Amino acid sequence: QVQVVESGGGLVQPGGSLRLSCAVSGSIFSIKAMGWYRQAPGKQRDLVATITGGGSTNYADSVKGRFTISRDNAKNTVYLQMDSLSPEDTAVYYCNSAPWCAFYTWGQGTQVTVSS
């Protein structure tokens, strides 16, 4: 059974940075397109960024130029580097397959809070 475990969230001041990690076990990870998603309180879960098995990336307009998605296939891990954070980025962040692939069971996510 595939397990997805997100980590790296926390409390950060506006303008700060965080790096999220997502470890995926039990899957043919290296060829799988992956994505980061986020869900703010009272809102739907939105796609933030995707990365293909070959390393091609795509970003939501709201994070373009501030967030960077990357992957280490040897470690079955996907990362999300988040810079210039603003309070609007506050949400629970999840990783999973890219939306054009079958989803794994969702993990617990990792909370990111941007506040002074």
Residue pairs with C-beta under 8 A, 6 or more apart in sequence:
1 26
1 105
2 24
2 25
2 26
2 27
2 104
2 105
3 23
3 24
3 25
3 26
3 105
3 107
4 22
4 23
4 24
4 94
4 95
4 96
4 104
4 105
4 106
4 107
5 22
5 23
5 25
5 107
5 108
6 20
6 21
6 22
6 93
6 94
6 95
6 107
6 108
6 109
6 110
7 20
7 21
7 22
7 23
7 110
8 18
8 19
8 20
8 21
8 110
9 18
9 20
9 92
9 93
9 110
9 111
9 112
9 113
10 18
10 111
10 112
10 113
11 113
11 114
11 115
12 18
12 85
12 112
12 113
12 114
13 114
13 115
13 116
14 85
14 86
14 87
14 114
14 115
14 116
15 84
15 85
15 86
16 85
16 114
17 81
17 82
17 83
17 84
17 85
18 82
18 85
18 112
19 79
19 80
19 81
19 82
20 36
20 79
20 80
20 82
20 93
20 95
20 110
20 112
21 77
21 78
21 79
22 34
22 36
22 77
22 78
22 79
22 80
22 95
22 107
23 75
23 76
23 77
24 32
24 34
24 76
24 77
24 78
24 95
24 104
25 76
27 76
27 104
29 73
29 76
30 53
30 73
31 53
32 53
32 97
32 98
32 101
33 50
33 51
33 52
33 53
33 97
33 98
33 100
33 101
34 50
34 51
34 69
34 71
34 78
34 95
34 96
34 97
34 98
35 47
35 48
35 49
35 50
35 51
35 95
35 96
35 97
35 98
35 99
36 47
36 48
36 49
36 50
36 67
36 69
36 78
36 80
36 93
36 94
36 95
37 45
37 46
37 47
37 48
37 93
37 94
37 95
37 96
38 45
38 46
38 48
38 89
38 91
38 92
38 93
38 94
38 112
39 45
39 46
39 91
39 92
39 94
39 109
40 90
40 91
40 92
41 91
43 91
45 94
46 60
47 60
47 99
48 59
48 60
48 63
48 67
48 69
48 80
48 93
49 57
49 58
49 59
49 60
49 63
49 67
49 69
49 80
50 57
50 58
50 69
50 98
50 99
51 57
51 58
51 69
51 70
51 71
51 78
51 98
52 98
53 73
55 71
57 68
57 69
59 67
59 69
62 88
63 82
63 89
66 82
66 83
66 84
66 85
67 80
67 81
67 82
67 83
68 80
68 81
68 83
69 78
69 79
69 80
69 81
70 78
70 79
70 81
71 77
71 78
71 79
72 79
78 95
80 93
80 95
82 89
82 112
85 112
85 114
86 114
87 114
87 115
88 114
89 112
89 114
90 112
90 113
90 114
90 115
91 111
91 112
92 109
92 110
92 111
92 112
93 109
93 110
93 111
93 112
94 106
94 107
94 109
94 110
95 107
96 103
96 104
96 106
96 107
97 103
97 104
